[in-house]
Amino acid sequence: MPIPRSRPLLRWSTQGSLLLKALAGLALAAGVGGGAALVFAPATPPAPPLLLPAPPAPTGTQDVLAWFGGEPARPDIRIIGLISSGADGVALLALGQDRPRAFRVGQDIAQGLRLEAVHAAAISIVQDGQVQEIAVARTHADDPRPPAGPAHPPAPGTARN
C-alpha cells in the first residue's frame, strides 16, 4: 500500500522553496550591486593637511635697507668689455678679484644678481628686484679728446704766460 502524502506539508515545502529562492536572488543582487559600487566608485581625494606650511621667508635685503635708509650695496663688478648689445647681448665681466667671464642677458652673475641688459656703453643688472646701471669705465686711451694743457711741463726757470 502506498503511503499517503499529506497536502499541507507539500504546500509548505513548495512555498518554502520559492521563498528561499527569492531570498537567495535578493542576496545575490545585493552582493553584485554592492561589489559593483565598490569597484566603480570614484577615488576619494586625500584629506587636506591640518596645518598649512608657512611660506618661505623673503631672502631680499630691501626690508633691512629700508630700516637704515640705505641703498643696495653696489656689487664689485668691472666691465672688461661688451661683445654685443641688445637682447642677445654679452658682457665680459670680472666680479671682485675673479677672472673675467662672459655673461649673456638674463644669466645670473651671482646669487641675487642678474644681467638684465647690455647697452652700447653700460650694462643693467637686477639686484633684489631693482635695476641698476653700471657704465663702462673710460680710460685715457679711450678718450678721443686731446689732453688739456701742454704735453710737456715747462722747463724750470721759464716764465709762463
C-alpha positions in Angstrom: 0.0 0.0 0.0 1.2 3.3 -0.9 2.0 6.0 1.8 -0.5 8.8 1.5 1.1 12.2 1.3 -0.4 15.0 3.3 -1.3 18.0 1.3 -0.4 20.7 3.9 3.2 19.5 4.0 3.6 19.7 0.3 2.2 23.1 0.3 4.8 24.3 2.9 7.7 22.8 1.1 6.7 24.3 -2.3 6.1 27.7 -0.7 9.3 27.4 1.3 11.5 26.7 -1.7 10.0 29.6 -3.6 10.7 31.9 -0.6 14.2 30.6 -0.3 14.8 31.1 -4.0 13.6 34.7 -3.7 15.8 35.4 -0.7 18.8 33.9 -2.4 18.1 36.0 -5.5 17.9 39.2 -3.4 21.1 38.4 -1.6 22.8 37.7 -4.9 21.6 41.0 -6.4 22.7 42.9 -3.3 26.1 41.4 -3.4 26.6 42.1 -7.1 25.3 45.6 -6.7 27.4 46.4 -3.6 30.6 44.9 -5.2 30.0 46.9 -8.4 29.5 50.1 -6.3 32.9 49.5 -4.6 34.7 48.7 -7.9 33.3 51.6 -9.9 33.2 54.2 -7.2 35.3 57.4 -7.8 38.5 57.6 -5.8 38.3 59.8 -2.8 40.7 62.7 -2.7 43.3 62.8 0.1 42.3 64.7 3.2 43.7 68.3 3.4 46.5 68.8 5.8 45.5 70.1 9.2 48.1 72.9 9.1 49.5 74.5 6.0 53.3 75.0 5.9 54.4 78.6 6.4 55.6 80.4 3.3 59.3 80.8 2.9 60.8 83.9 4.4 61.9 86.5 1.8 65.6 86.5 1.2 65.9 90.0 -0.2 67.7 92.8 1.7 65.2 95.5 0.8 63.4 95.5 4.2 66.7 95.7 6.2 67.9 98.5 3.9 64.7 100.4 4.4 65.3 100.4 8.2 68.6 102.2 7.8 67.6 104.3 4.8 70.3 102.9 2.6 70.6 101.9 -1.0 71.5 98.4 -2.1 75.3 97.8 -1.9 76.7 98.0 -5.4 78.5 94.8 -6.3 82.1 94.9 -7.2 81.7 94.4 -11.0 84.3 95.5 -13.5 83.2 95.7 -17.1 86.1 94.3 -19.2 84.2 94.5 -22.5 80.9 94.4 -24.3 80.7 91.9 -27.1 77.3 92.9 -28.4 74.3 94.8 -27.2 70.5 94.3 -27.3 68.5 91.2 -26.5 71.4 88.9 -27.4 74.0 91.0 -25.5 77.1 89.5 -24.0 79.2 91.3 -21.4 82.7 90.3 -20.3 82.6 91.0 -16.5 85.0 90.5 -13.6 83.5 90.0 -10.1 85.8 91.3 -7.4 89.2 89.7 -8.0 87.9 86.8 -10.1 88.9 86.2 -13.7 86.7 87.8 -16.3 83.8 85.7 -17.6 81.3 86.2 -20.4 77.6 86.6 -19.3 74.6 86.6 -21.6 71.5 88.8 -21.0 69.2 87.0 -18.5 72.0 85.0 -16.9 72.7 85.0 -13.2 76.0 86.8 -12.4 76.0 85.9 -8.7 73.3 84.9 -6.2 70.6 87.5 -6.4 72.3 89.4 -9.2 71.2 89.0 -12.9 72.4 90.7 -16.1 69.3 92.5 -17.4 70.6 94.3 -20.5 73.7 95.2 -22.4 73.9 98.7 -23.8 76.5 100.4 -26.0 78.5 101.8 -23.1 76.8 100.3 -20.0 75.1 97.2 -18.5 71.9 96.9 -16.5 71.8 94.5 -13.6 68.9 93.4 -11.3 69.7 93.2 -7.7 66.9 92.4 -5.2 64.3 93.4 -7.8 65.9 96.8 -8.5 67.6 97.6 -11.8 71.0 99.3 -11.6 73.0 100.6 -14.4 76.8 100.3 -14.5 78.7 102.4 -17.1 81.9 101.2 -18.7 84.9 102.9 -17.0 86.6 105.2 -19.5 90.4 105.1 -19.7 92.7 107.8 -21.1 93.3 105.6 -24.2 89.5 105.6 -24.9 89.2 109.4 -24.7 89.3 110.9 -28.2 89.9 114.5 -26.9 93.4 115.8 -26.7 94.7 116.2 -23.2 94.1 119.5 -21.5 97.3 121.5 -21.0 100.8 121.2 -22.5 102.2 117.9 -23.5 105.4 118.6 -21.6 105.7 120.6 -18.4 107.6 123.9 -18.8 111.3 123.8 -18.1 112.4 125.1 -14.7 113.1 128.8 -14.7 110.9 129.6 -17.7 108.1 132.0 -17.3 104.5 131.1 -18.0 102.3 133.5 -20.0 
